[in-house]
Amino acid sequence: MHSATCGADNAQEWRLGSGGTVILTNKGLCLEHATPSGMVMRRTCTGSAAQSWTRG
């Protein structure tokens, strides 16, 4: 994952999925908090706790 300037590219489009997942729309990959590194990555959706996000 890296930061980029916002644009009209669908590579920057995310949607909320079931179970608190956040999905990269054009790839179908989930946002995942990897342990123990703490990195945020795009990974195949598995429904794991590392892919469940909540708003605070």
C-alpha positions as CSV (number, residue, x, y, z in Angstrom):
1,M,0.0,0.0,0.0
2,H,1.2,3.5,-0.7
3,S,-0.3,7.0,-0.7
4,A,-1.2,8.6,-4.0
5,T,-2.9,11.7,-5.3
6,C,-6.7,11.2,-5.6
7,G,-7.9,10.7,-9.1
8,A,-10.7,9.2,-11.2
9,D,-8.8,5.9,-11.5
10,N,-10.9,2.9,-10.3
11,A,-7.7,1.5,-8.6
12,Q,-8.5,3.9,-5.8
13,E,-12.1,2.8,-5.3
14,W,-13.0,0.8,-2.2
15,R,-16.3,-0.5,-0.9
16,L,-17.6,-2.0,2.3
17,G,-18.2,-5.7,2.3
18,S,-19.7,-8.1,4.7
19,G,-18.3,-8.7,8.2
20,G,-16.5,-5.4,8.3
21,T,-14.3,-6.0,5.3
22,V,-13.1,-3.1,3.0
23,I,-12.7,-4.3,-0.6
24,L,-10.7,-2.9,-3.4
25,T,-13.4,-2.8,-6.0
26,N,-11.5,-3.4,-9.3
27,K,-9.4,-6.3,-7.8
28,G,-11.8,-7.9,-5.3
29,L,-9.0,-7.9,-2.6
30,C,-9.5,-7.1,1.0
31,L,-7.7,-4.6,3.2
32,E,-5.8,-6.5,5.8
33,H,-3.8,-5.6,9.0
34,A,-0.9,-8.0,8.9
35,T,0.8,-9.2,12.1
36,P,3.3,-9.0,13.5
37,S,4.6,-6.3,11.1
38,G,1.6,-4.0,11.5
39,M,1.5,-3.3,7.8
40,V,-1.7,-2.7,5.9
41,M,-2.0,-4.8,2.8
42,R,-4.3,-5.9,0.0
43,R,-5.0,-9.7,0.3
44,T,-7.4,-12.3,-0.9
45,C,-10.6,-12.0,1.2
46,T,-10.7,-14.8,3.7
47,G,-13.0,-13.4,6.4
48,S,-10.2,-13.4,9.0
49,A,-10.2,-11.1,12.0
50,A,-7.2,-9.2,10.3
51,Q,-9.6,-8.1,7.6
52,S,-12.4,-6.9,9.8
53,W,-12.5,-3.1,10.3
54,T,-14.7,-0.9,12.5
55,R,-15.4,2.8,12.6
56,G,-14.5,4.6,15.9
